[in-house]
Amino acid sequence: MRLSLAFVGLVECLTLLTTVAIPVNGGIRPSFDLDQCSWNATHIVLVKTTVKDGVFSVVESWKGDLKPGDSLEVAELMPDENAVAIASYSGSRGSELVDQSRIREQIPRQPAGSQMILFLKKQEASGAGASTKWGPASGWGGMKVSVLWIDAAKTFCFQQWMNPGPSVLSECQRWPLSSSDPDVFTARIRQVLQTKAGLAEALALKREDDRAERLGRIALGDVYPAQKEAMDALAKAGTVALPEILQVMDGAPGFYDGVALVRMFVKAAGKDSGRQLHGRLQQDVIYWETVGPTLTPDWLEQLVVVGSPLFVKFNETSLLVRELDREHYAPAAHTVAELRRFWTSQPQLYDPKWGERDVQSGETGLEMIRAESFGLAKECGLFLEHVGTKKQ
């Protein structure tokens, strides 16, 4: 069974997840990541192709010391002999999935003067007179996924549309953008660069409370590399950063990473982490006791929407129970028992049969989601056993 990774609407995605079996071990292939490339590159340039394959002329420079008119050679971007221009690709939807000739898996041969955006890392040249070598900004996949091609006022990139399946060159519409307009990509690149500069300024602030406040705002943004670095810095700041961390947890960052949030919370709380985690779990129990009885049986479908309120709260609650269990924080036993009692009393939240299937063998999306909901009650039970409290 092949799982579509792009251009799938919410309704179609939910239908797919609840009706097909999903392979647990898929073949993930490299795909272009605009934010990561913009963040990691030492040089970002708009270039045009020349009559010589793999040689480009700089049109604009957005990061680094290259200037308009400079020439640079990138051997990895030399097309194969049978490569063709993007304009000759079939334009029908889904044609990239049935490209028997595998042309779309290759670097295209664009006409001289065609524009591209390169995300590069300058590599140190060795030896006197050695020419500069350029590497990819992407940490995985090479230069193929460190480039945007511009053709007919649209942006193209290498991306994996189906898993399992190849990484192919196609019209680029990847999170966080829903447009292939080159101007939209350019604006996002500038936003990422501005965010990176803002992070550097925040980290340089002397006053701890000012630094934490600025870092909290960045962590609430939608530039994931900035979020991660801001969250790491908040975690190291200690208890002074807890108000900002709680704001981040309540606000749900644009790119949600619950594990990172809880780890950040625990690290900042230090020796007081057990009490802080317990207090947060008490709030979550109140949330579920209020919201749970109002949920309809199809609420589980919202757990596949990363960043949705129910997904965020469910994920957080599960992680809090696991972390409290890891710390063996016995004072939380009553709250965990209360959560387990409530959860198992609500048929829309819990059914013992949901834990009978082996999801590792490849179950449908709905069965996997049900197993997650069943698993929360199981985690509660394990905590109570570990702290020596009978299940209630």
C-alpha positions as CSV (number, residue, x, y, z in Angstrom):
1,M,0.0,0.0,0.0
2,R,1.3,3.4,-1.0
3,L,0.8,6.4,1.2
4,S,0.4,9.8,-0.4
5,L,2.6,12.5,1.1
6,A,1.5,15.7,-0.8
7,F,-1.6,17.4,-2.1
8,V,-3.9,15.4,0.1
9,G,-6.8,17.4,1.6
10,L,-7.9,16.9,5.2
11,V,-11.0,15.0,4.4
12,E,-9.1,12.8,1.9
13,C,-6.3,12.3,4.4
14,L,-8.7,11.2,7.2
15,T,-10.4,8.8,4.8
16,L,-7.1,7.3,3.7
17,L,-5.9,6.9,7.3
18,T,-9.1,5.2,8.5
19,T,-9.6,2.9,5.6
20,V,-6.1,1.6,4.5
21,A,-3.3,-0.3,6.1
22,I,-0.2,1.8,6.6
23,P,3.2,0.1,6.4
24,V,5.1,0.7,9.6
25,N,8.5,0.6,7.8
26,G,8.2,2.8,4.8
27,G,10.9,4.0,2.5
28,I,11.3,7.7,3.3
29,R,13.2,9.5,0.6
30,P,14.8,13.0,0.6
31,S,12.5,16.0,0.0
32,F,13.3,19.7,-0.2
33,D,12.8,21.6,3.0
34,L,12.8,25.4,2.5
35,D,13.2,26.4,6.1
36,Q,16.0,24.0,6.9
37,C,17.9,24.9,3.7
38,S,17.5,28.6,4.4
39,W,18.6,28.1,8.0
40,N,21.6,25.9,7.3
41,A,23.0,27.6,4.1
42,T,26.1,29.8,4.3
43,H,25.1,31.2,0.9
44,I,21.6,31.6,-0.7
45,V,21.6,32.9,-4.3
46,L,19.3,33.4,-7.2
47,V,21.3,32.3,-10.3
48,K,20.7,31.7,-14.0
49,T,22.0,28.8,-15.9
50,T,24.7,29.2,-18.5
51,V,25.6,27.3,-21.7
52,K,28.0,25.1,-19.6
53,D,26.3,22.5,-17.5
54,G,26.8,22.9,-13.8
55,V,28.0,26.5,-14.1
56,F,25.8,29.3,-12.9
57,S,25.8,33.1,-12.9
58,V,24.7,34.9,-9.7
59,V,21.7,37.3,-10.2
60,E,20.9,38.1,-6.6
61,S,22.6,37.2,-3.3
62,W,20.4,36.9,-0.2
63,K,23.0,35.3,2.2
64,G,26.7,35.1,2.0
65,D,29.4,37.0,0.2
66,L,28.6,36.1,-3.5
67,K,27.8,39.1,-5.7
68,P,25.7,39.6,-8.9
69,G,27.7,38.5,-11.9
70,D,29.9,36.0,-9.9
71,S,30.3,32.6,-11.5
72,L,30.1,29.4,-9.5
73,E,30.3,25.7,-10.4
74,V,28.3,23.0,-8.7
75,A,29.3,19.6,-10.1
76,E,26.3,17.8,-8.5
77,L,23.9,19.9,-10.6
78,M,25.2,18.7,-14.0
79,P,22.4,17.0,-15.8
80,D,22.7,13.5,-17.3
81,E,22.9,13.1,-21.1
82,N,19.2,12.1,-21.4
83,A,17.9,14.9,-19.0
84,V,15.2,17.2,-20.4
85,A,13.9,20.6,-19.5
86,I,11.0,21.0,-17.0
87,A,8.8,22.4,-19.8
88,S,8.8,19.0,-21.5
89,Y,7.4,17.2,-18.4
90,S,3.9,15.9,-18.6
91,G,1.6,18.4,-16.8
92,S,-1.1,16.0,-15.7
93,R,-1.7,15.5,-12.0
94,G,0.0,12.4,-10.7
95,S,2.2,12.0,-13.7
96,E,5.2,12.2,-11.4
97,L,4.0,9.0,-9.7
98,V,4.0,7.0,-12.9
99,D,7.2,8.3,-14.6
100,Q,8.4,5.0,-16.1
101,S,11.4,6.7,-17.7
102,R,12.5,8.1,-14.3
103,I,13.2,11.4,-16.0
104,R,11.7,13.3,-13.1
105,E,14.3,11.7,-10.8
106,Q,17.1,13.5,-12.6
107,I,18.5,17.0,-12.6
108,P,16.7,18.8,-15.5
109,R,18.6,20.4,-18.4
110,Q,17.2,23.9,-18.4
111,P,17.7,26.4,-21.2
112,A,20.5,28.9,-20.7
113,G,19.2,31.9,-18.7
114,S,16.8,29.8,-16.6
115,Q,16.6,30.8,-13.0
116,M,17.3,28.7,-9.9
117,I,17.7,29.3,-6.2
118,L,20.7,27.6,-4.7
119,F,21.1,26.8,-1.0
120,L,24.8,26.2,-0.5
121,K,27.4,25.5,2.1
122,K,30.8,26.9,1.3
123,Q,33.5,24.2,1.7
124,E,37.1,25.1,2.5
125,A,39.4,24.8,-0.5
126,S,42.6,22.9,0.0
127,G,45.9,23.8,-1.5
128,A,47.1,27.0,-3.2
129,G,45.0,28.1,-6.1
130,A,42.2,25.6,-5.3
131,S,38.8,26.6,-6.5
132,T,35.9,27.0,-4.1
133,K,33.8,24.0,-3.6
134,W,30.1,24.2,-2.8
135,G,28.1,21.6,-0.9
136,P,24.4,21.3,-0.2
137,A,22.6,23.1,2.7
138,S,20.4,20.1,3.2
139,G,21.8,17.6,5.6
140,W,20.3,14.6,3.7
141,G,19.8,14.1,0.0
142,G,22.6,16.2,-1.5
143,M,22.2,19.1,-3.9
144,K,19.0,17.7,-5.4
145,V,17.1,18.8,-2.3
146,S,19.0,22.1,-1.8
147,V,17.7,23.8,-5.0
148,L,14.6,25.4,-6.3
149,W,14.1,25.5,-10.1
150,I,11.9,28.3,-11.5
151,D,10.0,27.6,-14.7
152,A,7.0,29.4,-16.2
153,A,6.5,31.5,-13.1
154,K,6.4,28.3,-10.9
155,T,8.8,26.8,-8.4
156,F,9.9,23.2,-8.7
157,C,11.7,21.0,-6.2
158,F,12.5,17.4,-5.5
159,Q,10.0,15.8,-3.1
160,Q,8.7,12.3,-2.3
161,W,5.0,12.2,-3.2
162,M,4.3,8.6,-2.2
163,N,5.8,6.3,0.4
164,P,7.3,4.0,-0.7
165,G,8.3,5.9,-3.8
166,P,11.1,8.0,-5.4
167,S,12.0,11.6,-4.8
168,V,10.9,13.4,-8.0
169,L,11.1,16.9,-9.4
170,S,7.6,18.5,-9.4
171,E,5.8,21.7,-8.7
172,C,6.9,22.7,-5.2
173,Q,4.1,23.1,-2.6
174,R,5.5,22.0,0.7
175,W,4.8,23.1,4.3
176,P,4.6,25.9,5.3
177,L,3.7,27.2,1.9
178,S,0.7,26.3,-0.2
179,S,1.8,28.2,-3.4
180,S,4.5,27.5,-6.0
181,D,4.8,31.2,-6.7
182,P,8.6,32.2,-6.6
183,D,7.7,35.4,-4.9
184,V,6.1,33.5,-2.0
185,F,9.2,31.4,-1.6
186,T,11.4,34.4,-1.7
187,A,9.4,36.1,1.1
188,R,9.6,32.9,3.2
189,I,13.4,32.8,2.7
190,R,13.7,36.4,3.9
191,Q,11.4,35.6,6.9
192,V,13.6,32.7,8.0
193,L,16.8,34.8,7.7
194,Q,15.2,37.6,9.7
195,T,14.1,35.0,12.4
196,K,17.6,33.7,12.6
197,A,19.0,37.2,13.1
198,G,16.3,37.8,15.7
199,L,17.3,34.6,17.6
200,A,20.9,35.7,17.6
201,E,19.9,39.1,19.1
202,A,17.7,37.4,21.7
203,L,20.5,35.1,22.8
204,A,22.8,38.0,23.2
205,L,20.5,39.9,25.7
206,K,22.1,40.2,29.2
207,R,18.9,40.3,31.3
208,E,17.5,36.8,31.8
209,D,13.9,37.8,31.9
210,D,14.2,39.8,28.7
211,R,16.0,37.0,27.0
212,A,13.4,34.5,28.0
213,E,10.6,36.7,26.8
214,R,12.1,37.1,23.4
215,L,12.9,33.4,23.1
216,G,9.3,32.6,24.0
217,R,8.0,34.7,21.1
218,I,10.4,32.9,18.7
219,A,9.4,29.5,20.0
220,L,5.7,30.4,19.3
221,G,6.6,31.1,15.6
222,D,6.4,28.7,12.7
223,V,10.1,28.5,11.8
224,Y,11.1,25.1,13.2
225,P,14.9,25.5,13.4
226,A,14.3,28.7,15.3
227,Q,11.8,27.1,17.5
228,K,14.2,24.3,18.4
229,E,17.1,26.6,19.2
230,A,14.8,28.9,21.2
231,M,13.3,26.0,23.1
232,D,16.8,24.6,23.9
233,A,17.9,28.0,25.2
234,L,14.7,28.3,27.4
235,A,15.3,24.9,28.9
236,K,18.8,25.9,29.9
237,A,17.6,29.2,31.4
238,G,16.0,27.4,34.4
239,T,12.9,28.5,36.4
240,V,13.0,32.1,35.1
241,A,11.9,30.7,31.8
242,L,9.0,28.6,33.1
243,P,6.3,31.2,32.4
244,E,7.4,31.5,28.8
245,I,7.6,27.7,28.5
246,L,4.1,27.3,29.8
247,Q,3.0,30.0,27.3
248,V,4.6,28.0,24.5
249,M,2.9,24.8,25.7
250,D,-0.5,26.5,25.8
251,G,0.0,28.2,22.4
252,A,1.2,25.1,20.5
253,P,4.1,26.1,18.2
254,G,3.5,26.2,14.5
255,F,5.4,23.0,14.1
256,Y,4.4,20.9,17.1
257,D,6.9,18.7,18.9
258,G,5.4,17.6,22.2
259,V,8.4,15.5,23.3
260,A,10.7,18.6,22.9
261,L,8.2,20.7,24.9
262,V,8.0,18.3,27.8
263,R,11.8,17.9,27.9
264,M,12.2,21.6,27.9
265,F,9.7,22.0,30.7
266,V,11.4,19.3,32.8
267,K,14.9,20.7,32.3
268,A,13.9,24.2,33.2
269,A,12.0,23.1,36.3
270,G,15.1,21.2,37.5
271,K,14.7,19.5,40.9
272,D,11.1,20.8,41.0
273,S,10.1,19.0,37.8
274,G,7.9,16.4,39.5
275,R,5.7,19.0,41.2
276,Q,5.6,21.1,38.0
277,L,4.6,18.1,35.9
278,H,2.0,17.1,38.3
279,G,0.5,20.5,38.3
280,R,0.3,20.5,34.6
281,L,-1.3,17.0,34.6
282,Q,-4.0,18.2,37.0
283,Q,-4.9,20.9,34.5
284,D,-5.1,18.3,31.8
285,V,-7.4,16.1,33.8
286,I,-9.8,19.0,34.3
287,Y,-9.7,19.6,30.6
288,W,-10.6,16.0,29.7
289,E,-13.3,15.8,32.3
290,T,-14.8,18.9,30.8
291,V,-14.3,18.2,27.1
292,G,-14.4,14.4,27.1
293,P,-18.2,13.8,27.6
294,T,-18.9,16.2,24.7
295,L,-16.8,14.4,22.2
296,T,-18.5,12.4,19.5
297,P,-17.2,8.9,18.4
298,D,-15.3,10.4,15.5
299,W,-13.1,12.6,17.7
300,L,-10.2,10.2,17.2
301,E,-9.9,11.4,13.7
302,Q,-8.6,14.7,15.0
303,L,-5.6,12.9,16.5
304,V,-4.1,12.6,13.0
305,V,-4.1,16.4,12.6
306,V,-0.8,17.4,14.1
307,G,-1.2,20.7,15.9
308,S,-5.0,20.4,16.4
309,P,-6.2,21.2,19.9
310,L,-7.2,17.7,20.7
311,F,-4.0,16.3,19.3
312,V,-1.8,18.7,21.3
313,K,-3.7,18.0,24.5
314,F,-3.8,14.2,24.1
315,N,-0.1,14.1,23.2
316,E,0.8,16.3,26.2
317,T,-1.2,14.3,28.6
318,S,0.4,11.0,27.5
319,L,3.9,12.5,27.7
320,L,3.2,13.9,31.2
321,V,2.1,10.5,32.5
322,R,5.2,8.9,31.0
323,E,7.6,11.5,32.5
324,L,6.0,11.3,35.9
325,D,6.3,7.5,35.7
326,R,10.0,7.9,34.7
327,E,10.5,10.1,37.8
328,H,8.5,7.8,40.0
329,Y,6.7,10.9,41.4
330,A,4.3,9.2,43.8
331,P,2.4,12.4,44.9
332,A,0.8,12.3,41.4
333,A,-0.8,8.9,42.0
334,H,-4.2,10.2,42.9
335,T,-4.4,12.4,39.8
336,V,-3.2,9.6,37.5
337,A,-5.8,7.2,39.1
338,E,-8.5,9.9,38.5
339,L,-7.5,10.2,34.9
340,R,-7.5,6.5,34.4
341,R,-11.0,6.1,36.0
342,F,-12.4,8.8,33.9
343,W,-10.8,7.7,30.6
344,T,-12.0,4.1,31.0
345,S,-15.5,5.2,31.9
346,Q,-16.0,7.0,28.5
347,P,-16.7,4.6,25.6
348,Q,-15.8,7.2,23.0
349,L,-12.3,7.4,24.7
350,Y,-11.7,3.8,25.6
351,D,-12.6,0.3,24.5
352,P,-10.7,-2.7,25.8
353,K,-10.8,-4.2,22.3
354,W,-8.7,-1.4,21.0
355,G,-5.6,-2.9,22.7
356,E,-6.0,-6.3,21.2
357,R,-4.6,-5.6,17.7
358,D,-0.9,-5.7,17.0
359,V,-0.3,-2.3,15.2
360,Q,3.3,-3.2,14.3
361,S,2.0,-5.7,11.8
362,G,0.4,-2.9,9.8
363,E,-3.1,-1.9,10.8
364,T,-5.4,0.8,9.4
365,G,-4.9,4.4,10.6
366,L,-8.1,4.2,12.7
367,E,-6.8,1.1,14.5
368,M,-3.5,2.8,15.2
369,I,-5.3,5.9,16.6
370,R,-7.5,3.7,18.8
371,A,-4.5,1.9,20.1
372,E,-3.0,5.3,21.1
373,S,-6.2,6.2,23.1
374,F,-6.2,2.7,24.7
375,G,-2.5,3.2,25.5
376,L,-3.1,6.3,27.6
377,A,-5.1,4.2,30.2
378,K,-2.4,1.6,30.0
379,E,0.3,4.2,30.7
380,C,-1.7,5.3,33.8
381,G,-1.9,1.8,35.0
382,L,1.8,1.2,34.6
383,F,2.5,4.4,36.6
384,L,0.3,3.3,39.4
385,E,2.0,-0.1,39.5
386,H,5.5,1.4,39.5
387,V,4.7,3.7,42.5
388,G,3.1,0.9,44.4
389,T,-0.5,2.1,44.1
390,K,-3.4,-0.2,43.2
391,K,-5.3,0.5,40.1
392,Q,-8.5,2.3,40.9
